[in-house]
C-alpha cells in the first residue's frame, strides 16, 4: 500500500499491518496528526463518541487514554436522555471513526497499585489489546504514575515477546510523576527492544524543551531507524490557537513524523478548534479538510 496517512479510507485501515502503518507514516512526511481521547470521560457532544469527534476534526491516529482493557468502552454523553446505550465498544469506535486506533498502557513500577490493572502493562493486558484489534500500543505514563524510561524499555520487550505485529509507540510526553527524562542514549535500546515510534515532549510544552532540543531528539530517533512523535501532553492543548500553531510548526521543523495533541480540553478531548488548527498547520487546508470528511 503506497498511500499517505491522510489519504487512507476505512477499508485501507482495516487491512494495515505493522509494517504498512510505519511505512505510511514515514511516507506522509511529518503530516500525521494524533489525537488523544479519555474514553472514561463523557464527550463534549451528546450521542457521538470521542473517537468520532477526533476523526471529524482531522485525526489520523486516535489514542484511547484511561482505557481499561478488561472493560473496554468509550462513554456516551446524554445516553439516558435519548434512550440509547451508554457506551461504544472498541469495534464500534474503530468502525465509526475509520482511523488507526490505539491505546495507552502504563508501565508502572513493580508494587505500584494506584492504577486499574486493565490500564497497566502486564502480559494479560497486552494480549487483550491484541485481541481487541487495536493498531498500536502507546507505552507512556499519565501524571503521578512513576513511569520512567527504564520501565518503558522493559514494557517494549514484553510487548514484542507477545506480538510481532502491533505497532509500539514508547516514551514520555511530560514528567509523569518522576521528572522529565530526556536521556537520548536509551533510544538505541528502544530500537533493539522492538519499538517503532519514540515519543518526546513537543517544543514549548515542558521546561527547557526548545526547538533545538526537539531537533536533537528527533535526529537521534531517526538515526536508529525509528519514527519520531512530539506530543502536547501538558493541558496546553487547551491554550490558544496561535500557541498550537507555534508548537505544530516547531514540531514539524524539528523532524517529527507524528504531531500529537492531548486530551486536556473538554470532555476528554483537546479543544476542537485546536485540533483543526494543528492539522491545517502541518498539512494545509486541502489535506486537513479531506481528512475531516473522509471516513468511508
Secondary structure, 3 states (H helix, E strand, C coil): CCCCHHHCCHHHHHHCCHHHHHHHHHHCCCCEEEEEEECCCCCCCCCCCHHHHHHHCCCCEEEEECCCHHHCCEECCCHHHHCCCCEECHHHHHHHHCCEEEEEEECCCCCCCCCCHHHECCHHHHHHHHHHCCCEEEECCCCCCCCCHHHHHHHHHHHHHHCCCCEEEEECCCCCCCCCCCCCCCHHHHHHHCCCEEEEECCCCCCCCCHHHHHHHHHHHHHCCCEEEEEECCCHHHCCHHHHHHHHHHHHHHCCCEEEECCCCECCECCHHHHHHHHHHHHHHHHHHHHHHCCC
